[in-house]
């Protein structure tokens, strides 16, 4: 590596972490002012607030906006170099524009790999701790009513509930069917069932069991019966953001399980792709940042920083719109996760061509 590479990498990484530190302090101050009443009202211990909430909130916040902080960093120090005619001196000395990009992409690669590891393996267990703290001290108790659920809980075994109430772990019109191929072999029906979280069983009330064979049928009835099903009430009570607390391997298992049960796994698949696509955006945003800030323009660096912030908001809007496309079923999770990078990659190519060489 040349002195120029060390110089640019030092500025890139140093200013990136400086901006990151300043924004984190500001965000924490605002978050404390917003949630101080909840902490006091619910008697949240100081130790839990510091270690279970803020120390797990910081890596989550860093990784969520990491690529945008990279973008602002690149625009800030590159436009300052251009204003001080350092870019002109670099290009005039015989260094080509693509060669000047080399230290930028070395820095972006370091941040990409760091962010990728955080996304898939470090942040999910931290999110699990943070979400438990939020459910206990910040958010109101989670209540959910599910209706007409029909899903596969094991190969050839299907479960149906007409209603499930999370507050009481109670399911009405509980039905369990077992098939061999396309032939029904057993059917269990109960007026209602209550899940016992300690025993990990469903307690059936007023049940009716019908066992079928090729030549006979056996009917059994009763008032109480405990049965084990590969499906718990905790799974029904999970919040929508529970996928953020799963590491890479847990998320893959969750996607396969949802597909097996006939559920819609799009949120989990989108989360899986976002964990790679968002860190990858540092390359696209780095190229855009260098291309628009390497030219010395009238008005100083303020204009270029303003353009960078505007583009950052546009990128965030693209991410949010892509999630809406998933919810309405217009786009696949793969397309929704990567289309903002694709659009901005086209923009980066145009800006790169027009950048001063």
N, C-alpha and C positions, 0 to 999 in steps of 0.2 A: 504494500500500500504506500502511496505517495503522501507527502505532507498535505496536499490538497484534500485527499480522501480523509485523513485523520481530522483535519480542520472542519470539514463539512459534517462528518459523523459526530464529532464532539458537539458542534452547535445543534445538530438535529436531536440527539439523545438528551443533551443537557437542557435545552429549552423545552422539549417535550415534557420531561418530568417536572420542570419548574411550573409550566402552565397547569399540568395535572395537579400538582400539589396546591396551587392557589385556588383552583376551582373546587377541589375536594373540601378545602377549609370553608369556602363560601357555602357550598351545598350543605355541609354538616351544620353550620350555624343556622341556616334557614330551616333545616329539618328539625333541629332541636326546638326552635321557636314554634314550629307547627305542631309538634307532638309532646311538648312539655306538659300540657294538661293531662294527656293520656297517661304519661309516666307517673305523674303525681296522683291522679285519681285511682289508678290501678296498682299503686305501690310497687312499681317496677324497681327491683334492686339495681343499684348503680353498677355493680359488677356485670349483671346481665345486659344492661344498656350498652356498656362499653364493649364487652367481649362478644355477646351473642347478637348484638344489632349492628353497631357501627363498624366493628372490625370485620364483619361479614358483608356489610353494605358497601364498604369502600372498594373491594375488588369487583363486586357486581357493577358498581357505577363506572369504575375505570374501564372495564371491558365493554360495557354497553356503548360508551362514547369514545373509545380508544381511537378509532379511525378518524373521527371528526377532530379530535385533539391533534392527531398527526397532521391533518390537513391545515389547521390553523397554524401549527408550528412551522410547517414548510413555508407557508405564505409569509409568516412573520419574519423569519430570519433570511429567506431568499430575497424578499423585497427590500430588506435592509441592506443586503449585499449589493443588490442592483442600484439602490439609491447612493451607496458609497462607491459606485463604479467598479466594484470587485468583480462582478460578472463580466464586464467588458474587458477587464484585465486578464481574466482567466481565458476567455475565448480568443483574445488577441495574442496570447502566448503560445497558441497552437493547440490548445486542448479543445477537442470537438465537443459539441453539445451532448451527444450520446455518452461520451466519456465522462463528462461532468455529472451525468445522472448516476454513474456507478455508485458513489458513496451514498447517494440518496436511497437507492434500492437496497444497498447493504443494510442501512439503518432500518428501512421498512421491513426487510426480511427478519431482522432480529425482533422487531415489535410484533410481526405476524406470528412467528413461532411461539413467542411468549404468550400472546393473546390466545392462540389456538390451544395451548396447554391449559391455560386458565379456564377457557370455555368448556372443554370436554372433561376435565378431571378435578380441578381445584375449586372452581366457583360452585358447581352443583351441591357438594356437601355443605359448603358455607351457606348457600341459599336455603338448604333444609333447616339449618339452625335459625336463620333470619326469619323465615316464614313461620316457624313455630313461635318465635318471640312476638311477631306481629299479631298472630292469631290470639295470643294470650294477653298482650298488653296494649295493642293498638286497635285492631279491628274488632268489630262486634262478633259474637258467636255465629259460626257459619251454619245456616239452616238451608236445607234444600229439599225440594219435593220432585221426585222423578216419576214419570208416568209411562205405562205401557212399554216396559223394557223386555226385550226378547233377545237373548244372546247365548252364544255357545261358551260354556264354562270349561269343558273338557272335550276331547274328541268324542263325537256321537252323543254328548250330553248337553241338553239345552234347558235354559232357565227362563221363566217368564214371571214378571211381577206387574200387576196393574198399577200399583202405587207404592212408593217408598218414601218414608218420612225420616229425614236424617236426625231430627231432634230426639226421636224415640227408638231409632233403629228398627222400625216396624215396616213390614211389607205386607200388603194385602193381596189376596188371590195369588198365592205362591204356587208355582207349578214347575215340576222338574220332569223332563222326558229323556228316556234313554233309547237310542236307536242302534240297530245292527244293520249297516247299509242304509236302505230306505225303509226298513221295517221297524215299526214301533214295538219295543219289547217291555217297557215299563213306563208308567205314568203316575206321578205323585202329585196330589192336589191338596192344598190346605187353605182354610179360610184366611188365615194370616200367619205370619212368621216373625219372630223377634230374634235379632242377632245377639248372641252372648259373646261379648268381646273378650271375656276371660277364658271361657272354654273353647272359643273359636268355632262355635256351632250355631246353626239355625234351629230355634225352638219352634216346632210346628204345632199349630193348634187346630183341632177338628180336621184331621187329615184323612185322606182317602187314597189308597195305593192300589193300582191295577197292574198285575203282572201277567204278561201274555206269553204263551208258547205256541207251538204249531197246532196243538190239539186241545189246549185247555186255557182257562183264565182263572186267576186267583185274585180275589178282592180282599183287601185288609183295611179296616177302619180303626180309628182311635181318637182320643182327645189330645194327647201330648206325645211328642216324638222329637228327639234331638237328631239332627242329621248334619253330616259334614259335606260342604260344597266348596269347590275350589273358587270361591268368590266371597269376599267379605264385605261387610257394611262400610268399612273404612274406605274401600275403593269407590263406593258410591258417594261418599262424603268429601272426596278430594276436590280441592279448588282447581279452577282451570289452569292456574300457573304452577301446578305441581310438577309438570315436566321440567321446569327450570331447576328442580332439585335432584334430578337424575343425572348421573355421570354417563359417559359414552355407552358403556355396556348395559347399564340399566335402561337407558333410553331405547336401545335396539331391542331389548327384551320386551319393553312396553309396547313398542310398535308391532312386534310379532304377535303379542298377546291380544292387542286390540283387533288386529286383522282376523285372528282365530275366532274371536268372540263376535265378529260381525259389526264391531263398532267403527266409528270414523276416526282414523289415526292421523288426520291431516295436521292437527296442531302439534303433535309429537314429531311428525316428519318435518314440518316447517322449522321447529326448534332445532332439529338435527342439522338441517341445511344452513340455518342462520348462524350456527356456531362455527361454521367454516366460511360462509360467504361474507359475514361482517368483518372478521379479521382480514380476509383477502382484499377487502376494499381499500386497505392502506396503500396497496400498490397503485390502484387506479387514482386515488385521491392525491397521492404523492406526485404522480406525473402531471395531474391537472395543476396542482399547487406550484410546481416548478415552472410549468409552461406559462402560467398567467402572471407570475411574480418575478420572472427573470428579466423582464423589460423595465427599464427606468422610465417612469411616466410622470407627467405633470401632476402635482397634488401630493406627491410623497407616498409613503407606504400606507397611509390611512385608506386611500381608495382601494388598494389591493386587498387589504385586510377586510374591508367592507364587502368586496366581491366574494372573498373566501367564505365569510360568515353566511352570505346569502346563498351560496352554493351548498353550504352545509345544511341549511334549513330545507333546501329543495331535495337533498339526498334523504333527509329524515322523512319528508313527505312521501317520497317514492317508497320507502320501506313501509310506511303505514298504509298507503294505498294498496300495496301488494298483499298485506294481511287481510284487507277488506275483500280482495278478489278471492282469497281462500274461503272466507266465510260464506260468500254468495255462490261459491262453486264455479267461478269463471275460470280460474287458473289452477294449475297443479302446484303443490308446495315447492317443488324443484324450481319451477318457473318463477314463482312469486319471490323466492329467496334470492335468486340470481339476476332477475331482470333489472334491479337498480344498478348493479355492477355493470351489466351489459350496456345500459343506456349511458352511464357515466364513462365507460370505456370508449365508446364512440366519441363522446365529447372530448376526452383526453387526447385521442388521436388527432382530432381537428386542431386542438390547441397546441399540441406538440409540433404539428406541421407549420403552424403560424408563429411559433416561438422564435426569437432571435438566435441565429446560429453562428 
